Amino acid sequence: MRIIIFLVLVVTTETGRSQIFFDTSSHINNNRAIFSLVVSVKDSIAYAGSFNGKENNDLFNNQSLTKNVEAVLIGIAIDKGFIRSLDTKIADFLPELKDETDKRKLNITLGDLMNQSSGLWHENLERLDIYLGLNNPSGHVLKQSLLSEPGTELYYNNAASHLLSVILSKATGQTTFDFARKYLFEPLGIQRVEWAKMKDGYYDGSGLLSVRMSTIDMNKIGRLLLNGGHYRGKPIVSQKWVEALLKPTKTFPAPWGLPNTEYGLCFYHKRYKDKKLTYGMGWGGQFLILIPDLDAVISVNQEINDQTAIQQSETFMDRIFPMIFDWINAGNQKSSDKSYKNTEQYCLKTTSLIQ
């Protein structure tokens, strides 16, 4: 692993950042799991680094960041009138629930799915092969008994999250992937995406099979949200929906992530060093982190290895993220918009020098 970073070090001097750059840390340089890391600030790429033989434009397995992509797509569908609102009952799009004997299922809303509070049956995380082997995974989850009262408690549920893709397809009359290409990926200039289907024929909405995108393109989705749903001056998703995602009115304590994190509408939410964080997190240390107060987005992809996945996430959030945050914060206090544009110029060159 070899990274040429001298151009970035020049920029840190010009912008007033510390000359001790965060990627000199052993937590990155000696990290065999990290593949790609991109930081954007004020619409410019402030840092792009790739590691362990990977490139920033490679397609990576994003795991549960798939849910964050789905969250944006649901908002676009609401904006365009395909779905009424977060309060829409999922039974409106899943007619098999009409004959359900447990009438509580008829009260489950789209918001409950996005809050991981539907109460529906969930897969066994230690035997995902059983769930992934089902011929009709979406139908299976609907037929099982409720595990809790809908809307009352969080239980992380990939099986229920997949229903977001099913509902999106039924509401729009398009596959999730086709809808995403037309209304999200192509407007953002995202050309290379792979997305797997579950055995029920619907594109995976949970992240277990994952949408595969580059780290740079995932960063664009975060940037879209920080820009109020606009890209290059064109609206892609409404400001109203962006505000709903970044400031959800209903959240639940998250069972993992940074301490004192809340979960709502497919994202995690926390205050960190007096700054608001909204972030997505995927198995193995895939992250999409939005810092609105600093106008910054961090995206990272790492190896998918079940044996080290939890450690990889903890290393990034406990060791690497604080260094990046402090570096961004220092630059935000001392830099002008012009300086960041200069940073983009240098860092894009640096990206091409990563070997």
N, C-alpha and C positions, 0 to 999 in steps of 0.2 A: 504494500500500500504506500503510495507516494503522492503527495499533494504539493503543488507549487502555489504558494500563497503570497509571494512578494508583492504583487500588485495590490492585493487587499490591504497589506500592511501599510503601503503608501497612503491609501485612502483613509485608514484609521487616523493617520496624522492630520490629514486635511480636514476631516470632519470633527476632530476633537475627541474621537474615541480613544480608549486605552490602546496602546501599542501592543499589549499582551493580548493577542487575539484568542478567542475561545477555542478554536479548533487546534490549538497547540496543547490542549489538555490531554492527559493520558486517558481520560474517560472517553475521548473520541479517538485519539491516535492508536490506542491499544485495544480498541473495541472491534472485535471481529464480527459483531452482529449488525452494526449500523451500515446502511447502504447509501442513503441519500438524505441531505438536509438542505432546505431552502428557507431563507428568511426574506420577506418583503416588507418594506417600510415606505409609506407614502407613495404607493404605486410603482416603486422601483425595487428591483432585486438587490438587496443589500448584501446577501451572501448566498452562494450556491456551492455546496461541496458534495462530492461523491466519494465513496470509499469501498474498499474490498472488491475491486474489480467491476463495480457498477457505475452507471452514469445517471445523471439527474433526469434524463429523458427516457430511461428504461421504464417499462410498465411494471408496477409493483402490486402485490397482493395487499389491498388496503383493509381487509377484514371489516371490522365494524364501522370504519369510516364510510362504508356503503350506506349506513343508516343516515349519515349526514347529507350525502348526496340525495337520498330519498326525501329527506326533510325539505330540501330546496325544491325538489320536483313536486311534492305535495302542495307547496305554496304556489307554484306556477299554475298547477291545476285549479286551485281555488281562485286565483286571480282571473283565470280564463273561464270560470263558470262551470267547469266539469265537476267540481265538488263544492258543496255549499259552504262548509266551514269546518272548523275543528270539532264542533258539536254534532256533526253529522254522524248518525248511527251506522256502524259498519254493516248492519243487517240490510241497509238500503242497497248495498252492492254485493251482498252474500246471501242470496235467496235461500240457501240451505238452512239458514238460521230461522226462517219463518215458522218452521214446524218444530222448533226446539222446545222441549218440555221445561227446561230451566229458563224462564222468561227473563232472568237477569241478563242473559247474553244479549237480549234485544236492546239493552240499554248501553252496551259498550260503544264508546265513541271513537272516532279517529284520534282524538286527543289522548284517549286512554292508551291506544296502541303506541303512540309516539312518546308517552310518558312511562312506558313499561309498567302500566298499572291496569292492564285489561283484566287480570285475574284468570286468563286462559291458561290451559295446559302448556308446559314448557318442556323443552328437550332436556335430556340428561347430558350435561357438558362432558362427562367422562365417557360417554358412549354415543358420540355424535354420529357414528356410523349407522346406528339404528334409525335416527331421524332422517339422515341424508339418504338412507336406502328406501324410504317410503315412496311408493308410487304417487301418492297424493298427499304431500305434507301439509298443504293448506287445508284440505278437507279433514285431515286427521286431527289437527289442533282444534278445529271447530266442534268436532264430535265428542271430545273428551270433557269430563266434568270440570267445572270451574274450581280453581284452587283458592280463590279469595273473591271478596266482593269487588266488582269492577270499580275502578277509580279511587280505591282506598289505600293501596300500598304498592310499593315498587318491588317487582321481582324481574330481574333482567331476563328477557325472553326473546331469543332469536326466532323461535317458531312463530310467535305472534308478530314479530317485526316483519317477517316475510309477507304477512298479509298486506302490508303497505304497498308492495309491488303488485299484488293481486288486485287490490282495490284501485290503484292507479290505472292499471290496464283496463279494468272493467268500466271505470268512469270515463276514460278518454277514448276507448275503442282502439287504442294503439298499444303495442307492447311498451313496457317501461323503457326499454333501450331506445326504441324509435322516438318516443316522446322526449327522452333525454337528449337525443341527438338533435332534434328539431328545435327545442326550446331552451336548452342549456349548453350542451357541448359545442355545437356549431356557432352559436352567438359568441361564445367565449374563445373561439378559435382553437378548441380542443379537437384534434383530429384522430388521435390514436387512443382508443379505449377498447378493452375487452370486458365482456360481462357474461357470466355463466348463468344457465337456467337450472332451476330445480327440476325434479322429475315430474312435477305437475305442469310443466310447460311454461311457467312464469319465471322471469328473471329474478335471481336471488335478491330479496329485499333485506336480508339479515346480515350479510357479510360472511356467512359460513363458506360460501363459494366465491363471493367478493366481486366487486367491480375493480378492474385493474387499470390504473392510470399512472402517469408519471408524477413525481413529487412536485414538479413545477406546475403541472396542470391542477393538481389538488390544491395547491396554494392559490391558484386563480379563483377557485370556488370560495375560499376564505376571503380573498380580496373583494369578490363580488358582494359578500355580506357586509364588509366594512364600508363599502361604497354605496350602501343603501339600496342594493339591488341593481345598480347600474354598472355597465361596462363600456368604457369609451363613450360615455354620454348617453348610451342607449339603455332603456329600462329592460331588464330581463325578469326580475321578480320584484314585487311591490315593496316599498318601504314599510308598509304595514306588516307584511309577513316577516321581513327582516327583523323588525322590532319584536315581533312575537317570538322568534327564535332566540334572539339575544337577551331578551328580558321576559321570559315566560311568566305568566301569572300564577302558575301552579308548578311546584317542583317537589321532589322527594329527596331525602338524604341518599347519597350514592354509596354503594357498598365498597367502592374502591376508587382509585384516582387520588388526587391530592387531598390532604385532610380537609374536612368540612366542606366537601364538594356537594352540590345539589345537582339533580338530574331533571331535565325537562325538555320535551320536544326533540328528542334524539341527541341533545347536547348536554355536556357537563358545564356547570357554572360555579364560579368561585371568585373571591377577592384574594389577590396575591400582592403583598407589599402595597396595599391600598389601591391596586388596579384591578379592574374587572377582567376576568378571564372567561371566555367561552371556548370550550374545546371538545373535539371528538377524539376518541381513543379506540384503537383496534388492537386485537390480540398480538402480542409480540412487540409492542412498542411502536405501532403506527399512530401518529398524532397529527391533528390539524388544530392549531392553537391560535385563537384570535385575541388580540389585546387592543380593544378599541381606543383606550386612552392614549396609546402610543402609536396608533394607526399601523399596527404591525401584525403580520401573519407568519407563523412558523409551521412548516410541514416537514414531516420526517417519515422515512420508511426504513424498516429493519427486517432482519431475517425472521421467517416464521419457523420457530423451533419450540415445540411444546415443552421441552425440558428446560429451556432458559427463558421462556416468554415473559413470565412475571418479573424475573430479574431484569430483563431488558427494559421493560416499562419503568421499573423503579429507578434504574440507573439513569435513564433519560430525565425523568421528572425530578429526581432528588439531586442529581449531579450536573447534568448537562443543561437542562432548561434554566436553572438559576443563573448560569454564566451568560447564556444568550439573552435572558431578560435584562440583566444588568448592563450588558453591552448595548442593547437597543435603547434602554432608558438613558444611558450616558449620552448616546448620540442624539436622542430626542431633545435633551436639555441644551445641547451645544450646537446643533446643526440647523441649517436652513434648508428649505426645500431644494435649493440649488445644489447644496452639498450632497443630498441624497441622489439627485440625478447624476452627479459625478460618480457616486458610489456605484450606481447601476452600470455605468460605462466600464468601470474597472472590474467589477465582479463578473459581468458577462464575459469579459476576456479571461478572467481567472477560471471560469467554468470550463472553457475550452482547453485550459492547460492542465486540468486534473487528469492524472494518469494512474 
